Amino acid sequence: MNVSHGSVHPVEDVPTTDGAAGPNPPRVRMKDLSGMPGTPAGLALRLSQFLFSAAALAVMASTSDFPSVTAFCYLVAATGLQTLWSFSLAIADVYALLVGRSLQSHKVVCLFTLGDGMTSTLTFAAACASAGITVLIDNDLDSCAHNHCAQFETATAMAFITWFTALPSFLLNFWSLASR
């Protein structure tokens, strides 16, 4: 039989120099992926989220009759929240890049994941609701001449683009959180 046994070929256990490590050695962390918080691509994602959500908010708020439709009010609220969230995390990313800190601690990643999940879900739901109302006004009621359809469609498109830029942030944070 060609099987090696520990009693036949003993292997010495290398003693650890650090007694605080305990029985479980520290885990090796993978390199930060592009798009994760605290990376230049992560900052680019945050800035694009901020710009598109601010554009959707500004375009929708510039119309005089958006308060008459609940879905449009919901879009203004969701994009306003997304704007604040993206701007605050962009500031955190700029700070992390300038100081050279990693934003990969468990608590920070958990906070980013929850915030990104909630804001991206709200933005997507608001964009879908606004798209439904815009299609109703434009195609079904044929009353675009009396409304601001171009602004409604532009704000809805900007909200969808905001969601497309927020989704990678959420997925990368969720993946990082789940792989711990």
N, C-alpha and C positions, 0 to 999 in steps of 0.2 A: 504494500500500500504506500503510495507517494503522498501522504498527507503530513504536513508539518504541524507539530504540536508545540505548545508553549513550554512544555517540560523538556522537550528535546532541543529546541532552539529558543532559549530564553531571550526576551527582548527587555532591555532596561527601560524603566519608566523615567522619562526626563523630568526632574523636579522643576516646578515652577518657581520663579524668583519672586513673583508677586503673590503674597498670601491672600490678598483681597479678592483675587479673581474667583476663588472658590472652585467648586467642581465643574462649573460651566465656563469655558473660556469666552471672552468677548467675541461676538459675531462680527464677521467682516461685512461691511456694507458695500453694496454695488455703487459704482460711479453714478453721480447724478445724471439722470437722463435729460436730454434737451426738452424743455417745456415744463420741467418741475419747478416748484417755487425756489427762488434764489438763483436762477440761471438766466442768462440773457434771453433765451427763447421764452422762458416763463414770463419775463418782463414784457416781451413783445406781445404775448397772448393777453396779458392783463391790460396793456395799453390799447390793444385793438378792441377788447371787450368794453373798455371805458369809452372809447371814441364812438363805437357803433351804438352803444346804449344811450350815450348822451345825444347822439344825432337823432335817434328814434324819439327820445324824450322831447327834444327841442322842436322837431317837426310836428309831433302830435300836439304839443302844448301851444304851438303857434296858431292852430285852428281855433276858431271861436265856438264851434259846435261839438267838440269832442266830449264835453261833460254830459251831453244828452244821451250818450250810449255807454252802458256799463262796461262793455268789453274794452272800449277805448280808455275809460278811466282806469281799468285794471292794467292796461298796457302802460299807461303813464306811471302808475304805482310800481309795477314790476321793473320797468326800465330805470326808474329813479333809484330803486333799491339796488339793482345791478350796477348802476353807475357808482353809487357810494361804495359798494363792496369791492368793485374792481379798482377804484381809485385808491382805497385804503390798502389793498394788497399790492398794488403797484408801488406804493410808497415803501411798503415792507420789502419788496423785491429790490428796489433801488438801495435801500439801507443795507440789505444783505450783500449786495454786489459791491458796494463801496467799502464795507467793513471786512468783507471776506468771510462772512458767517454762512453756515449751512442752515437752511430752514427745514431740516429733515427730522427733528425730534418728534416723538410719537404724539405729543399733545398738539403741537403746531400742525402736523399733517392731518390729525383728526379734525381740528377746527377748520382747516382749509377744505377738507373733504365735505364736511357737513355744510359749510357755507356755500361752496360751489354747487353742491347737489341741490340745495334749496333754491338758490337764486337762478340756476339754469333751468330747473323745473318750472319755476314761476314765470320766467321769461318765455319759455317755450309754450306754456299754457296761454299766456297773454297774447303771444303772436298768433297762435292758432285761433283763439277767439276773435281777435281783430281781423284775421284773414277771412273768417266766416262772415262777419258783419260786412266787410268790404265787398265780398262776392255778392252778398245779399243786396247791398245798395247798388252795386254796379250792374250786375247781370240780371237779377230777379226783379228789382223794382225800377230799374232804368231811371234812377233819379240822381245821377252823377252831376247833372247840370246844376242842381240845387245844393250839392254838398261839395266838400273838399276831397274828392276821391283821390286825386293825385297825392295829396299830403297823407291821407290815410294809408294808401298803398306803399308809399315811401317809408313811413314810420313802421309799418308791418314788416316790410322787407328788411329794414335795419334791425328790427327785433329778432328776426330769424337769423340774420348774420351774427348778431350778438350771441345767440344760442350756439351757432356753429363754432364760434371761438371760445365759448365757455365750456363746451362739452369736453374738449381735450384736456383742459385743466382739471375738470372733475375726474375724468377717467385716469389720468396719470396719478393724481392724489389718491384715488381709491385703490389703484393697483399698488402703489407704494404702501398704503396702509394695510392692504390684504396680504402683502408679501412679507410682512414682519413676523 
